[in-house]
Amino acid sequence: MELSAVSETALWTLYQRSVEARRPDPLLEDPKAVELVERIDYPFAERFGTSDFQAQLQALRVACFDREVAGFLAREPRGTVVCLGEGLETQFWRVDNGRAQWLTVDLPESVSLREKLLPPGPRQRYLAADATDLAWADEVDRDRGVLVTAQGLCMYLRPPQVRALISGCADRFPGGSLVLDAVPRWFGRLTLRGSLRTHGYQAPPMPWAMDADEQAKLRTASPAVSAVRDVRPTGGRGLVGALLPLALVLPPLATRRPSVTVLEFAERPDRS
Ligand SMILES: C[S@@+](CC[C@H](N)C(=O)[O-])C[C@H]1O[C@@H](n2cnc3c(N)ncnc32)[C@H](O)[C@@H]1O
């Protein structure tokens, strides 16, 4: 399997979910991820190493997105969930309600892999497109509520692209929302220097990074962003579980941690 460095990151996140889901006490139930890792001919463990800590952190992040999507589906059972940069995410199989519409937008090589491994069902559509070109928005059914997710995507974009993505979504989906995650600045700097290595795997450069105390700044991307909300991880196992509540409130970790943010869009963008 030949994949570019950024598309290969979807295998990394898939593998972390599968490692967590294989545990007897998982934070994330994800049998589809376990099944996929068993089916794909790829040296996951050799390439990425296996770290329970890493898998747990990944599961905590994923659970934040699942919670937001499940909350949206509870409010808008027939709404549309748009997953930008979805890679091999198996969220549909974790939180689908049997009635919603799902649209995946990812780069052509990732979509072709997803089509082979996770063929779309009747309420799922896969679109091979660059998420930063807002043309995909024309494909979205806006009649019954829209939630856009960008899980593990924005860090690979340039800062002006992230702002344009936020303002483009805010303009096109009044009353909708966008959930995105960010790595902290120190982490982004390590990737730009090429010094973020685990078990011989080098993470690709992450040009966009944001500290957790900068979330409110995202509002400046568009006057149509009406609210910004931090989605905090909950639960956790062992030492992580014990320290998480403190890490979320005590500096420096509280501000220099990865974050998940919800941006809500005004019903009618204020253009005054
Ligand atoms: C770290 S993976 C995340 C995959 C999935 N969301 C998850 O959390 O497991 C990054 C994904 O973003 C996709 N991606 C990167 N740049 C993109 C772009 N400009 N437009 C659409 N997808 C992009 C990659 O192909 C890859 O599938």
The ligand as an SDF file (V2000), in Angstrom:
LIG
                    3D

 27 29  0  0  0  0  0  0  0  0999 V2000
   -4.7180   12.0250   11.0190 C   0  0  0  0  0  0  0  0  0  0  0  0
   -5.7320   11.4680    9.6860 S   0  0  0  0  0  0  0  0  0  0  0  0
   -7.2760   11.5790   10.5250 C   0  0  0  0  0  0  0  0  0  0  0  0
   -8.2380   10.5640   10.0320 C   0  0  0  0  0  0  0  0  0  0  0  0
   -9.5210   10.4820   10.8790 C   0  0  0  0  0  0  0  0  0  0  0  0
  -10.2240   11.7270   10.9140 N   0  0  0  0  0  0  0  0  0  0  0  0
   -9.1780   10.0140   12.2720 C   0  0  0  0  0  0  0  0  0  0  0  0
   -9.2150   10.8390   13.2030 O   0  0  0  0  0  0  0  0  0  0  0  0
   -8.8550    8.8350   12.4250 O   0  0  0  0  0  0  0  0  0  0  0  0
   -5.7460   12.8680    8.5950 C   0  0  0  0  0  0  0  0  0  0  0  0
   -6.7120   12.7100    7.4230 C   0  0  0  0  0  0  0  0  0  0  0  0
   -6.8700   13.9960    6.8020 O   0  0  0  0  0  0  0  0  0  0  0  0
   -6.8680   13.8090    5.4040 C   0  0  0  0  0  0  0  0  0  0  0  0
   -6.4940   15.0800    4.7920 N   0  0  0  0  0  0  0  0  0  0  0  0
   -5.3290   15.7450    4.8980 C   0  0  0  0  0  0  0  0  0  0  0  0
   -5.3690   16.8940    4.2070 N   0  0  0  0  0  0  0  0  0  0  0  0
   -6.6150   16.9640    3.6640 C   0  0  0  0  0  0  0  0  0  0  0  0
   -7.2900   17.9090    2.8550 C   0  0  0  0  0  0  0  0  0  0  0  0
   -6.6910   19.0210    2.4540 N   0  0  0  0  0  0  0  0  0  0  0  0
   -8.5570   17.6440    2.4810 N   0  0  0  0  0  0  0  0  0  0  0  0
   -9.1860   16.5010    2.8760 C   0  0  0  0  0  0  0  0  0  0  0  0
   -8.5950   15.5780    3.6520 N   0  0  0  0  0  0  0  0  0  0  0  0
   -7.3240   15.8060    4.0350 C   0  0  0  0  0  0  0  0  0  0  0  0
   -5.8620   12.6950    5.1800 C   0  0  0  0  0  0  0  0  0  0  0  0
   -6.0300   12.0850    3.9100 O   0  0  0  0  0  0  0  0  0  0  0  0
   -6.2160   11.7610    6.3310 C   0  0  0  0  0  0  0  0  0  0  0  0
   -7.2370   10.8670    5.9800 O   0  0  0  0  0  0  0  0  0  0  0  0
  1  2  1  0
  2  3  1  0
  2 10  1  0
  3  4  1  0
  4  5  1  0
  5  6  1  0
  5  7  1  0
  7  8  2  0
  7  9  1  0
 10 11  1  0
 11 12  1  0
 11 26  1  0
 12 13  1  0
 13 14  1  0
 13 24  1  0
 14 15  1  0
 14 23  1  0
 15 16  2  0
 16 17  1  0
 17 18  1  0
 17 23  2  0
 18 19  1  0
 18 20  2  0
 20 21  1  0
 21 22  2  0
 22 23  1  0
 24 25  1  0
 24 26  1  0
 26 27  1  0
M  CHG  2   2   1   9  -1
M  END
$$$$
